[in-house]
Amino acid sequence: MIGVLTKDDFKVILHNLGSVCMVISFSFLVPVIVAYYYKEFAEIPAFIASFFALLILGIFLRTVFLAKIDMKLRHAIGVTAISYPVAAFFGAIPLLSVSPSFIDAFFEGMAGWTTTGLSIIAVNADSFPYSINLWRHLMQYLGGLGIIVIYLVILSRASTGTGSTSFYTAEGRFEKLGASMVSTTRAIWLIYLMFLVFGAVALYYAGMSWFDAVTHSMSGIALGGFSTHAASIAYFDNQRIELVTVIIMIMGSINFAVHYSVITGKFREIYKNVEIQTFSIILILMSVPTVLWLAMSSSYPSIFTSFRFGFYQMVSALTTTGWATESPEMIGLLWGPLPVIMAALAMTIGASTGSTGGGIKCLRLYLIIKSIQWEIKKTLAPENAVILKKFHNIEDRTIDNKTLHGMFIMVFAYIILLVISTLITAAYGYPISNSFFESASSLATGGLSSGIVQEDMPWLLKIVYMINMWAGRLEVIPPLVFIVSLKGIITRN
């Protein structure tokens, strides 16, 4: 059981949060180098100030809040829940030079670290300094595997037992790739860096500049969806770039344990894995009616053009990336309700577990469908029959009723939050289909927009969508558990 948090628990959380802050702080130095290279000297002070502020905060937390007990699951959830808002807050400081207000910069920071891709300020992205655009994409690249993975090695020192493992599972993507969590972290980052290099080189030869290629590879592998251009991938109007970015999005949407299996010679995992099978089926089921609708509604001049735009947006939606080859206005006004709802459903389902994507995840959808089948078998079977609930994901597995129950609770909580944010959006007068689309995008860390997210949107919606990004990145339950567990601190004061 997690239980309510005590003061000693909160000290453990703040102590380990200090470690997170200290490591994050050094990421602010990367844009300083770029700013110096491009002679963007006006941007340097904000990055330096953010670096020192976060570093000092980390040292303060590590020094003042000394941990008296080992790190456990409740502490892991707390550090996870707090890390993203803290990273977003400090990440927003360098963005103030290109943002109308702090809340818009904070929105960008939250979208960056949670790899959501929704942006209020991206309308001016073409004119941003190089260092600012690099920072936006670097936040997504580092946030892609979660702050948890980045700092797993440091935080594992807080416990000799299961504390660090619990810290990893708090974000719902635990899959050991080696003998220890340290070797797992190394393996994941090696794959992540390899994909970054592959993506950058492929995009460069497809037609991007080196700067655009590197930044888009960062946000693509992280399934973040930021772009250095306001029009996103549509800016390039290049079918080779569109093909490469589709490949990058699909690579990022696959469980990193599957990538590891393939790299180590287990090629059959590609077609044996139930999550890849589910992803492929969903992509086809979502894309075909979308393309046919666009073709029959004469939204585009030919079936090929309808496929080019419809399929791309559907890949972006299902992988929860957020890159677009069509403008939000076109999607929101001219596509019609069916493609918009299809894309929203695709974002809600989302990518694979163990990937950089968001959403409910394909594996959970598969298990929900299989649960119906298992229940029917159980009903028809003799009273004493045992129904084995088996599936293949990296290895042959069985699942018990307790785990299934927890999964259903997570999905139910996710849907409740989605409905609430949709109703709040619709209350401001936006069409219900667009309200559902935008809410699904923010909660699934998707990033596609139907045109609602912009500078003059109501401030309450900005807050609602930031909460969605935070909760969706952490798969809803951990943030709720953390909020409820705070009762222990509140009731004692």
N, C-alpha and C positions, 0 to 999 in steps of 0.2 A: 504493500500500500504506500501511496505517496504521503498522505497525511498533510496536516497544516504545517506551515513553516514557522519555526521558532527563530529567535534572534541569532542563535548559533548557526542555524541553517542559512540565514540571510548573510551572515559573515562569510560563509563558505562560497556562496554565490558571488558576492561582491569581490572576494579575494580572487576567484578564478576569472571573473569578468575583467579584473585588472590585467591578467595575462593576455586576454583577448585584445583589450585596448592597446596594450604595448605593441603587439605584433601588427595590428591594423595600422598603427601610426606610421610605420615605415612605408606603407603603400603610397602615402602622400608625397614621398620623395621622388617617385618615378615621374610624375608630371612635371616636377621641377626641372629635371634634366631636359625634358622635351621643351618646356617653356624657354629654358636657356638657349637651346639649339635654335629655336625659331625666333629668338629675340623678343619673346612675349614677357618682358620683365615685369609688367604690371600685374601679371597673374601669380608671380612667385610668392609674394608675401602671404597670400591667403593659404597657399599650400604649406608653407613653412609654419605659419601660425597654427594650422590644424594639426600638423605633425607634433609640435611641441605640446599643444593643449591636450591631445589624446595620450601622448606619452606620459605627461605629468599626471593625468588622471589615472592612467594604468598603474604607475608607480605608487600613487597615493592609495589606491584601492588595495594593492598588494601589501603595502606596508601597514596600513591602519587596520584593515580587517583580516586579522590572522585566523586561519582556519584551524579549529580545534578538533574537527571530526573529518573522516574521509569523505570524498565526493561520492554521492549516491544519485540515484535516478532523479529524486526531487530537485537536487541541486543542478543536475544536468539540464533539466527542463527550464529551470530558472535562468541559467546562464544563456541558454539558447534563446529564450523568449526576450531577454533584455538586449542581447548583442545586436540584433538587427536594428532596432530603433536608435541605439547609440551610434552604430556605424552610419546610419542614414543621417542623423543629426550633424555629426562632424563632416560627413561627406558632402553635406549641403553647403558648407561654408565657402569653399572655392567656387561654387556655382552661383553665388550671390551676384557676381559681376555680370551674369547673363540672365538673371531671373528678375521678374517684376517684383517679387516679394519673397520673404523667407519661406512661407508655406509652400510656394511653388518650387523653391529650391529643395525643401525638405521632401516634397512629393517626388522630385527627381532622384534624390538620394535614396529614398525608400524603394522606388522602382528599380534603381540600379542594383542595390545590394540584394534585393529579393528576386532579381532577374525578371521583372514584370514587363518592362518595355513601354508601358503607358507613359506619356510625357506631355507636360504642359508647355515646356520651353523649347521643345524640339522643332517648333515651327521656324525658329531662327538658327537651326543647327548648322546650316551651310556657312554662316558667318561667325561661328564660334571660333575662338583661338584653338590651335592644335592641342594645347595642353588640356583645355577644358573637354574637348571631344575625347581625348585619350582617357581622361579621368572617368568620364561617363561609362566608357566601355570597360575600363579596368575594374570598376566597381562590379560590373556584371560578371566579368570573368572570375574575379575572386569570390563573388557571391554564388557562383554557379554550383559549386560543390558544397556550398555552405561554409559559413565561418567555422562551423564545427570541425570539418575535415582539416581545414587549414591549420587549426591550432590543437589538433588532437594530440600530437606528440608532447606539446608543452603541458596541456591539461592532464595528461595521463600521469604526470608526476604527483597529482593531488590524491591519487589512490593507487594502491598496489593490487586492488581487486577489480571489481566490475565497474568502477566509477567511469573510467574513460570509455568503456564499451557502452555504458548507459548514455553517455554524452552523445555518442554517435547515433544510437538508435532513437534518441529523442526527436531527430528529424526524419525518422522513418525510412532510413536507407542503409541499414546494416547488412553487410555481406562481406565476410572476411575473404581477402584474396591471397593472404599469406599466413605464415605461422603466427603472426602477432599483428596488433593494430598499427604498429609502426611500419611494418612491411606492407600492410594494406594501404596505408596512406601514401607510401612511396610509389606503390604500383599504380594507384589512382592518379597521382600527379604526373607520373611518367606518361601514362596514356593521355591525360589531359593536355600536357605540353606537346605531345606528338600530334594530337589532333589540331592544336593551335597552329603548328608549323605547316601541317598539311593544308589546312584551310587557307592560311595566308598565301602560300605558294600557288594553290589552285585558283584563288580569286585574283591574284596578280596576273596570272597568265590568261585568265578569262576576260580581263579588261580593266580591273581596278588599279588605282595607284597603290604603291606599297603601303602608304599610311592607311588608306581605306581598306586595303586587304587585311592588314594586321588587326585593325579595330573591329572590322566586321567578323573576322574569324574569332575574336574574343567573345563578342556578343552572340555569335552563332552557336559555338560549341556550348556556351552557357545557356542557350535557349532564352537569351535575354531580349533580343529584338531591337536594341538601340541602333541608330544609324548616324553617320556623320552628315546626313542630308535629311531635310524636312520631308521629302517625298519617299524616304526609306529606299527599298530596293528598286522602286519604280523610277527613281532618279536616273538609273543607269540605262534602262530600257534595253537590256542586253540579255538575250536568251541563254547565252553561255553562263553568265553570272547567275541567272535564275536557276539553272540546272545545278551548278556547284552549290549554291546556297540551300537548295532542296536536299542535296546529299549531306551537307553539314548539319542541317536541322535533324535529319533522320539519325545521323550518327550520334548527335547529342541526346536524342530521345531514347536511346537504347541503354539498358542497364549496363553500367560499367563492368559488372561481373561477367556479362556476356562478352563484352569486348576482350576482357582478360582471358576468358575461355578460348576465344577464337585465336588470340595472339599466341596462346600456349598450345595450339594445335587441335583444340576440340571444335572443329568446324561444324559438326552436326548440330551444335547448340543453336545455330542460326535458325534452322527449320524445326527443331524439336521444342524450342522454348515457347510456352503457351502465351507469354506476354507479347512476343513478336508476332505470333499468329493472330492474337486478338487485335493488336495495333493495325496489322495489314488489312484484316477484315473490316475494321471500323473505318479505315481510310477509304476503302473502296465503297462501302455503304454510304459514307458521307459525301464523297466526291461525285459519284455518278448522278444522283438526283440534283446536286448543285449545278453541275455542268449542263445537264439537260434543261434545267429551269432557265439558266442564263441564255442558253441557245434558243429556246422556244420563246422567251420573252423579248428577244431581239436586243438584249443589253449589249451584245457585241456582234460584229458583222459576220462571224463565222463560228462553226463548231470548234475549230482549232483555237481561235482566240478565246472562246468561252472556256475551253479546257485549260489554256495557258493561265488565265487569271483565276478561274474557279479552283483548279487543282492546287495552285500555289498557295492561295489563301487557306485552303483546307489543310494542307501540310503544316503551314504556319500555325493554324489554330490547334490541331491535334497535338503537335509537339510543344505547344504553348510558347512559341518563340515570339511572335508578334511582328515579324517582318511583313511588309506589304508591297505588292506590285500594283495596288489600286488605292485610291485616296479614300479616307474615311467618309467623305461626302458621297462618293459613288457607292460605297458599301451600304451606308445608312439610308440613302434616298432612292437609289436606282436599282439595287439588286433585288429588292422585294423581300418579303418576310421569310420565305423558305430558306434561301441561302444564309440569311442572317441567323436564323434559329439553328440551322445545321452547324454553322461555325461556332455558335455559342455552346451547343451540345458537345462539339468536338473539344473545345477548350475545357469544358467541365469534366470530360472523361480524362483528357490529358495524356501524358507520356508514360513511360515505364517507371516502376519503382527502381531505385538505384541509379536514376539518371538525373540530369540537371533540370528536368521539367517539373511542371506543377500539375494541378488537377487531382481528381480522385484516383487516377492511375488505372492503366489497362488491366493490371493483374487483379485489382479489386473488382472491376466489372466482370472479369472472367469468373472469379470465385462467386460472385453474386448469382450469375447464370448457372454455374455448376451446383450451387446450393439448392436451387430449385430442382435440378435433376436428382441430386442426392436425396432430397426430401421425398420426391415421388418414388424413388427406388425403395426408400425406407418404408413408405406407406404400403407398397405392394409386396414387400418381402415378408417372409415368415417372421413371427414375433421375436424369435431369438437370433435372427440374422444380424450380422455385423456388416455395415456399409463402410468400406474404406474410402476415405475422402482423399484421393491421390491426384497429384498433378506434377508436371515437370517444369521447374524454373531453376535453371543452373544444374540442379540434380533432382532426382525423384523425391517428392515430398508428400507428407500427409499433413492435414490440418485438423485441429480439434474444434469442438463447438465453442469453447471459450475464446479462441482466436477469431473465429467467425463472428461471434457476438461483438467483439471489440471492433472488428472491421465495419459491421453494420452500424454501430454507434457513430463511428467516424464519418461514414457516408451520410447518415441522417443529420448529424451536426453540420456538415458541409452544405447540404441542401437547405437546411433552415437558414443558415447565414446567407446563402445565395438568394433565397426568397425575400428575406428582410431587406437586403441591399437593393434588390430589384424594385421592391415596393417603394422604398425611399426615393430612388431615382425617378420612378414613374410619378411620384407625388409632385415633382417639380414640372410636370407637364410633358416629359419626354415620352415618345411612343413605347409601349410595353415591350415590343421586340427589341428595340434599341437599348432599353433599360436592362433587359435580361442579358443582352450581348455585352454591354459595358461592365455589368456586375460580374458576369462569368469571366470576363477577361481579367479583371483585377483580382478576383479570388483565385483563379487558376494560374496567376502570374503569367497570363497570356500575352497581353500587350497590344493586340489588335483593337482598333477603336472604330465605332460607328459615328464618331464626330462629337460625342458628349464631352470627352476630356479635352478641355481647352482653358485658356486663361480666365475667361469670364464665367466659368461654371460655378455654381453655388459653393461657398466654402465648406458647407457641411458635407457635400458630396466628395470633396477632396479628402476630408477626414475619413469618410466611410470607405473610400477606395484604398486609402493608405492602411486602414485596419484590415481590409480584405487582403491586401498584399502580404501584410505581416502574418495574418492567420493562415492564409493559403500556403505561404512558403513553408510554414511549420506544420502543415496538415491539420489545422484546426484544433485538435484535441490538446496538444501540449500548451498552447497559449491559454486555453480555457482552464486547464488543470492548474497552471501557474497563478492565474487570477484568483481562482477559488482558494488556492492554498495560502494566498496572502492574508486570508482571514485570521490566521494564527498571529500574524504580526499586528494587525489592526485591532483585534479584540483584546490584546494584551497592553495596548497603549491607551 
